[in-house]
Amino acid sequence: MRGTLLLAVLSVKGSYADDIEFPLVGPDDIPNTLQWWISDASVWRILTFAIDRDIHTYRIGDVEDMLGFAIANNQKHYGDVIAAQHTLEFADCRDASEVEAVFAAVGLEPRLEVAETFAFWKPEDASYETKSAPK
């Protein structure tokens, strides 16, 4: 599956369900993330919440410059807590050697979870699933 992952690693950890957020204090803290999976078939905005391993996914409609839109949206809504941001290109995100090389290039572990219509990076080797519903 071909696509682009815009991955923003945040400087906070939180829980949507408990409405809490804390700054990261050490190298072992797991961050929240804000991600965009952009492919020819669909575009998804993905939020992960570190405390309870919650994930929120949103399918996004067509925008002319989706990557530019996503970068601007990240900066507007999360600019003060973005610790790092990476644009990762995949010819085939199901190819383990490609995934490993792409993430190695930015110094991250290759923990890419591939769903049917999108892929996202897990900040830890754990299961993320939807546990709360956005308001």
Residue pairs with C-beta under 8 A, 6 or more apart in sequence:
1 39
1 90
1 92
1 93
1 94
1 114
1 119
2 39
2 40
2 90
2 91
2 92
2 93
3 37
3 38
3 39
3 90
3 93
3 118
3 119
4 36
4 37
4 38
4 39
4 67
4 87
4 88
4 89
4 90
5 35
5 36
5 37
5 38
5 86
5 87
5 88
5 90
5 93
5 112
5 119
5 120
5 121
6 35
6 36
6 38
6 67
6 70
6 71
6 74
6 85
6 86
6 87
6 88
7 33
7 35
7 85
7 86
7 87
7 88
7 108
7 121
8 33
8 34
8 35
8 74
8 78
8 82
8 84
8 85
9 31
9 33
9 82
9 83
9 84
9 85
9 86
9 123
10 31
10 32
10 33
10 34
10 78
10 81
10 82
10 83
11 23
11 24
11 31
11 81
11 82
11 83
12 21
12 22
12 23
12 24
12 31
12 32
12 81
13 21
13 22
13 24
13 29
13 30
13 31
13 32
13 49
13 50
13 51
14 20
14 21
14 22
14 32
14 49
14 50
14 51
15 21
15 49
15 51
15 52
15 54
16 47
16 49
16 52
16 54
16 56
16 132
16 134
17 52
17 54
17 131
17 132
18 51
18 52
20 51
21 32
24 31
24 83
29 50
30 50
30 123
30 124
31 50
31 83
31 123
32 47
32 48
32 49
32 50
33 46
33 47
33 48
33 120
33 121
33 123
34 45
34 46
34 47
34 74
34 78
34 82
35 45
35 46
35 47
35 48
35 120
35 121
36 43
36 44
36 45
36 46
36 60
36 66
36 67
36 70
36 74
37 43
37 44
37 46
37 118
37 119
37 120
38 66
38 67
38 70
39 118
41 117
42 59
42 117
42 118
43 59
43 60
43 61
43 62
43 63
43 66
44 57
44 58
44 59
44 60
44 117
44 118
44 120
45 57
45 58
45 60
45 70
46 55
46 56
46 57
46 58
46 118
46 120
47 55
47 56
48 54
48 55
48 120
48 122
48 123
48 128
49 55
49 56
50 123
50 124
52 131
52 132
53 126
53 127
53 128
53 129
53 131
54 128
54 129
54 130
54 131
54 132
55 120
55 128
55 129
55 130
56 130
56 132
56 134
57 118
57 130
60 66
63 69
67 87
71 85
74 82
74 85
75 82
86 106
86 108
88 102
88 103
88 106
89 102
90 98
90 99
90 102
90 119
91 98
92 98
93 99
93 112
93 114
93 119
94 114
96 110
99 110
99 112
100 110
102 110
103 109
103 110
103 111
103 112
103 121
104 110
108 121
109 125
111 121
111 122
111 123
111 124
111 125
112 119
112 120
112 121
112 122
113 119
113 120
113 121
113 122
113 128
120 128
122 128
